[in-house]
């Protein structure tokens, strides 16, 4: 639906950046960027936890 709106606006010789702004894609894009940053933080946290688990497992094996 939104792609079709952009096609119509471009057909009316509206600059592509204005067409994209008119259908509020920039709001959706900023939301996706925010989600992507959160996902990266969560991936890093999961990686840190996995590394901590590995270190603790090694420490336990060396003590027994």
DATAZI-V723456 format. One record per backbone hydrogen bond with DSSP energy under -1.0 kcal/mol. CO is the residue of the C=O (numbers start at 1). NH is the residue of the N-H. Records with the same first field share a line. If there is no record, write none. Layout:
CO=NH / NH
This chain:
1=5
2=6
3=7
4=8
5=9
6=10
7=11
8=12
9=14
10=13
15=19
16=20
17=21
18=22
19=23
20=25
21=24
24=28
25=29
26=30
27=31
28=32
29=33
30=34
31=35
32=36
33=37
34=38
35=39
36=40
37=41
38=42
39=43
40=44
41=45
42=46
43=47
44=48
45=49
46=50
47=51
48=52
49=53
50=54
51=55
52=56
53=57
54=58
55=59
56=60
57=61
58=62
59=63
